[in-house]
Amino acid sequence: MRPEKGFYFYELFVGPAYTKTWNRFTMMLPVWYYYMGFPLSDAYAYSHNIEFLPIFVYRWEKVSLTSRTIFHNTVYASVYETPEQKRGYSLVMRQLLQLSYTLNQRCSLVLAEEPFFGVIADNEASPSPIGFWSTGLGLNRIYAGFQYKITPGLTASPHYVLETAYDSGELTDTNHYLFVNFSYTLKFF
C-alpha cells in the first residue's frame, strides 16, 4: 500500500464568461487564466495556463446534463531547469460529461467522467504531469459528490475522485482523493 499524498495541489481560475440561455439549454463561453501550484517535498512548482472552456447544459426538471470541453494551454512551467524549457507550449483537451440531480434550491448530487488527452506536446521540454504534457490519453477522472450553494454567488463542491493515469495507453497509476472546489460568480450585467 502506498502512503497518502496529503495536500499537494493549488489551483486558481480567473476570467470572464459569456452566458446565454434558451429555455432548458444554457451555453457558457469562459476564457480564464489558470494558475497551478504544487507544494512538492523539496520545492514548489507552478505553471501558468490559458483555458478556453465551452460549456453546454441541458436542464429537464430536476436533472441536468453538462458537457464541458477544456482547452488547457500551458505556456510556462517552473518544474524545468532552463528558461527555454520553462517557457513552452502544450495543449491538453479535457472532456467532462456530468449528470446532476437537484435535491433542493441549494443542493445537487453530481456524477461525472473526464478524460484528459494531450493534443500538442512541447518540443523542448520532457513531458511532465506538472508541466508540459505528452500526446495521447494522460488521465481519466470519475467524480461523485455534490454542489452546495452557500450564497446565490458562492458554491462549494466536494467530490470523491477516482483518477487513473496512463502512459502510452498503459495504466500507470490509480489514485483516490477528495477534491473540494469553491466558486464565486460575480455578475457585472
C-alpha positions in Angstrom: 0.0 0.0 0.0 1.3 3.4 -1.0 1.5 6.3 1.5 -1.1 9.0 1.2 0.0 12.2 -0.7 -1.8 14.6 1.6 -2.4 18.1 0.3 -0.5 18.5 -2.9 -2.2 20.9 -5.3 -3.4 24.6 -5.5 -5.3 26.0 -8.4 -6.9 29.3 -9.2 -9.1 30.2 -12.2 -9.8 33.9 -13.0 -11.6 35.3 -16.1 -14.8 36.3 -17.8 -17.5 34.1 -19.2 -20.3 34.9 -21.7 -23.5 33.1 -20.9 -26.7 32.7 -23.0 -29.8 30.7 -22.0 -32.6 29.5 -24.3 -35.4 27.7 -22.3 -33.8 24.5 -21.0 -30.4 25.0 -22.7 -27.5 27.2 -21.5 -24.3 28.0 -23.2 -21.2 29.4 -21.4 -18.0 30.5 -23.1 -15.3 31.3 -20.4 -11.7 32.3 -21.1 -9.6 32.0 -18.0 -6.1 32.4 -16.7 -5.3 29.2 -14.7 -2.6 29.0 -12.0 -1.5 25.6 -10.8 0.8 25.2 -7.8 2.4 22.0 -6.5 4.0 22.1 -3.0 6.5 19.3 -3.5 8.5 17.9 -0.7 11.7 19.6 -1.8 10.5 22.6 -3.8 7.4 24.5 -5.1 6.5 24.0 -8.8 3.9 26.1 -10.6 2.5 26.7 -14.1 0.7 29.5 -16.0 -2.1 28.4 -18.3 -4.8 29.9 -20.5 -8.1 28.0 -20.6 -10.9 28.2 -23.1 -13.8 26.0 -22.0 -17.1 26.0 -23.8 -19.9 24.6 -21.6 -23.3 23.4 -22.6 -26.0 22.5 -20.1 -29.4 20.9 -20.8 -31.9 21.0 -17.9 -35.1 19.0 -17.6 -37.0 19.3 -14.3 -34.5 18.2 -11.6 -31.9 16.6 -14.0 -29.2 18.4 -15.9 -26.7 17.1 -18.3 -23.4 19.1 -18.8 -20.8 18.9 -21.5 -17.6 20.9 -20.8 -14.5 20.8 -23.0 -11.4 22.5 -21.6 -8.7 23.5 -24.0 -5.8 23.7 -21.4 -2.9 25.7 -22.9 0.2 25.6 -20.7 2.6 28.4 -21.5 5.0 28.3 -18.6 6.1 25.6 -16.1 8.7 26.1 -13.4 9.4 22.4 -13.0 12.1 22.5 -15.8 15.7 23.6 -15.4 16.4 26.1 -18.2 14.4 29.3 -19.1 13.9 27.9 -22.6 12.3 24.7 -21.3 10.1 26.6 -18.7 8.6 28.8 -21.5 6.9 26.5 -23.9 3.6 25.3 -25.1 1.4 22.2 -24.7 -2.3 21.7 -25.3 -4.5 19.2 -23.3 -8.2 18.7 -24.1 -10.3 17.7 -21.1 -13.9 16.5 -22.0 -16.2 16.3 -19.0 -19.7 14.8 -19.1 -21.7 15.4 -15.9 -25.1 14.4 -14.7 -26.7 16.4 -11.8 -29.8 15.8 -9.8 -31.3 18.8 -7.9 -32.3 17.8 -4.3 -33.5 21.3 -3.3 -32.7 25.0 -4.1 -29.2 24.7 -2.5 -28.0 21.2 -3.1 -27.5 18.9 -6.1 -25.9 15.4 -6.5 -23.2 15.1 -9.1 -21.7 12.2 -11.1 -19.2 12.9 -13.9 -16.4 11.5 -16.0 -13.5 13.5 -17.5 -10.7 12.1 -19.7 -7.6 14.2 -20.4 -6.0 14.0 -23.9 -2.7 15.5 -24.8 -3.1 17.1 -28.2 0.1 19.2 -28.7 3.4 18.4 -26.8 6.2 20.8 -26.2 9.3 20.1 -28.3 11.9 21.5 -25.9 10.8 20.0 -22.5 10.3 16.4 -21.4 6.6 15.5 -20.6 5.5 16.1 -17.0 2.1 16.0 -15.4 3.0 19.2 -13.6 4.5 20.8 -16.7 4.0 20.2 -20.4 2.1 17.1 -21.3 2.8 14.4 -23.9 0.2 13.5 -26.5 -2.5 10.8 -26.0 -4.6 9.8 -23.1 -3.0 11.0 -19.8 -5.7 10.8 -17.2 -9.3 9.8 -16.6 -11.3 11.0 -13.6 -14.6 9.8 -12.3 -16.3 12.3 -9.9 -19.1 11.6 -7.3 -20.2 14.3 -4.9 -22.5 17.2 -4.6 -22.7 21.0 -5.1 -24.0 23.2 -2.3 -24.9 26.9 -2.8 -23.7 28.7 0.3 -25.0 32.1 -1.1 -26.5 32.8 -4.5 -23.0 33.5 -5.9 -20.8 31.2 -3.8 -20.9 27.4 -4.3 -18.9 24.6 -2.5 -18.4 21.3 -4.4 -16.8 18.5 -2.6 -16.2 15.4 -4.7 -14.7 11.9 -4.3 -12.4 11.4 -7.3 -11.2 8.1 -8.8 -8.2 9.0 -11.0 -6.4 6.7 -13.4 -3.1 7.8 -15.1 -1.8 6.5 -18.4 1.5 6.5 -20.3 1.4 5.4 -24.0 -2.0 3.8 -23.4 -0.9 1.7 -20.4 -2.4 2.2 -17.0 0.4 3.5 -14.7 -1.4 4.7 -11.5 -4.7 4.8 -9.7 -5.5 7.5 -7.1 -8.4 8.2 -4.8 -8.9 11.6 -3.3 -11.2 14.4 -2.1 -11.5 17.4 -4.5 -13.1 20.5 -3.0 -13.9 23.4 -5.2 -15.2 26.8 -4.2 -16.6 29.0 -7.0 -17.8 32.6 -6.8 -19.8 34.2 -9.6 -19.9 37.9 -9.9 -22.4 39.2 -12.5 -21.4 42.6 -14.0 -24.5 42.9 -16.2 
